[in-house]
Amino acid sequence: MIENSSAVTPSASAGTPGHATTPSASAAVPPGSAAASPAADAGQPPNLGAGLTFHGPLSEDRAARLIGRLAAAGPGTVLDVGCGWGELLLRVLDAVPGAKGTGIDINAADLELGRRLAAERGLADRVEYVEESALGTTRGPADLVLCLGSGQALCPTGPESPYDPAVVLRELRRLVRPGGRVVLGEGFWQHTPTDAELARMWPGAHAGDHPTLDALVDLAVEAGFRPAWIETASAEEWEEFESGYRHATEVWLAAHPDHPLAAETRARVDRQRTQWLGYRSVLGIAYLTLVPVG
Ligand SMILES: C[S@@+](CC[C@H](N)C(=O)[O-])C[C@H]1O[C@@H](n2cnc3c(N)ncnc32)[C@H](O)[C@@H]1O
């Protein structure tokens, strides 16, 4: 996943470089959809990611196609691990009357935003947002399991145990019911990065941080899935997401160059943008729709 950038940074934690986890975590106002305010409050720099709809490079068109396929399978239960504010979870529930959902995350602010969005859409009685770690979760199995840019929620990591998508896939296989579906949004290298490319990414970026797409799909098959749909975020989806992640903050910085918080905000944004420009065109995100075998 990505370190601090926006949605999927791998090494950092596992999903999207740079943004996936960190941004909202540090944000006073969680990013996400229309409900999120672009600025924490007057005079404060806007949170990175404020105003995003999805916490990753996912277009409205791709989301609609995904939801159409998932809804056709008629899930009764949906489990979203590392849900954030759970925009896709809510849209699936909206598309499948009667389906019930559970979102698990450790970010209280994102969960609160999810609850607010659920209430606004009349879904509050069909979805539960739970603040807890998904590591080794005893929730599930579910008919549909979502894990978008949040593989780190299923894979213990430490100095001796680097992030491993194979572990994530085995966990997802455990959490899905027979005949169900899994959607995994996971990072992959579009080409094996050179040392010079790695040096421009997140601190400690390593060629072993991600598999290639074919290796990732092989891992899914080894974990007991058939890859029913394989798709990858486009350059446009990445740019919408990455630029959208910083947009409000960049505009604020231009207007408030001497604000007491400007220097630290500028340093954070500059670091994150530089990292993105380093992994842009090298790191991809795959959306795999997986069906358990047997
Ligand atoms: C890139 S965000 C993706 C959020 C959401 N899946 C989406 O696509 O909008 C990664 C999420 O994983 C969550 N996360 C990280 N470690 C976790 C853990 N151990 N248990 C549950 N959630 C975790 C973060 O808090 C963050 O919300």
The ligand as an SDF file (V2000), in Angstrom:
LIG
                    3D

 27 29  0  0  0  0  0  0  0  0999 V2000
   -6.5310    3.7290    1.8270 C   0  0  0  0  0  0  0  0  0  0  0  0
   -7.6340    3.6340    3.1230 S   0  0  0  0  0  0  0  0  0  0  0  0
   -8.9450    2.8390    2.2520 C   0  0  0  0  0  0  0  0  0  0  0  0
  -10.2670    3.0610    2.8860 C   0  0  0  0  0  0  0  0  0  0  0  0
  -11.4460    2.4310    2.1420 C   0  0  0  0  0  0  0  0  0  0  0  0
  -11.2480    1.0120    1.9480 N   0  0  0  0  0  0  0  0  0  0  0  0
  -11.6930    3.1190    0.8300 C   0  0  0  0  0  0  0  0  0  0  0  0
  -11.3560    2.5500   -0.2140 O   0  0  0  0  0  0  0  0  0  0  0  0
  -12.2210    4.2300    0.8360 O   0  0  0  0  0  0  0  0  0  0  0  0
   -6.9870    2.3450    4.1670 C   0  0  0  0  0  0  0  0  0  0  0  0
   -7.8130    2.1490    5.4100 C   0  0  0  0  0  0  0  0  0  0  0  0
   -7.3310    1.0220    6.1490 O   0  0  0  0  0  0  0  0  0  0  0  0
   -7.5250    1.3100    7.5150 C   0  0  0  0  0  0  0  0  0  0  0  0
   -6.7370    0.3850    8.3530 N   0  0  0  0  0  0  0  0  0  0  0  0
   -5.3910    0.3260    8.4700 C   0  0  0  0  0  0  0  0  0  0  0  0
   -5.0500   -0.6520    9.3390 N   0  0  0  0  0  0  0  0  0  0  0  0
   -6.2110   -1.1970    9.7850 C   0  0  0  0  0  0  0  0  0  0  0  0
   -6.5170   -2.2640   10.6790 C   0  0  0  0  0  0  0  0  0  0  0  0
   -5.5580   -2.9610   11.3110 N   0  0  0  0  0  0  0  0  0  0  0  0
   -7.8140   -2.5860   10.8710 N   0  0  0  0  0  0  0  0  0  0  0  0
   -8.8050   -1.9020   10.2400 C   0  0  0  0  0  0  0  0  0  0  0  0
   -8.5650   -0.8840    9.3830 N   0  0  0  0  0  0  0  0  0  0  0  0
   -7.2900   -0.5480    9.1550 C   0  0  0  0  0  0  0  0  0  0  0  0
   -7.1330    2.7720    7.6280 C   0  0  0  0  0  0  0  0  0  0  0  0
   -7.5700    3.3780    8.8050 O   0  0  0  0  0  0  0  0  0  0  0  0
   -7.7620    3.3400    6.3640 C   0  0  0  0  0  0  0  0  0  0  0  0
   -9.0690    3.8090    6.5870 O   0  0  0  0  0  0  0  0  0  0  0  0
  1  2  1  0
  2  3  1  0
  2 10  1  0
  3  4  1  0
  4  5  1  0
  5  6  1  0
  5  7  1  0
  7  8  2  0
  7  9  1  0
 10 11  1  0
 11 12  1  0
 11 26  1  0
 12 13  1  0
 13 14  1  0
 13 24  1  0
 14 15  1  0
 14 23  1  0
 15 16  2  0
 16 17  1  0
 17 18  1  0
 17 23  2  0
 18 19  1  0
 18 20  2  0
 20 21  1  0
 21 22  2  0
 22 23  1  0
 24 25  1  0
 24 26  1  0
 26 27  1  0
M  CHG  2   2   1   9  -1
M  END
$$$$
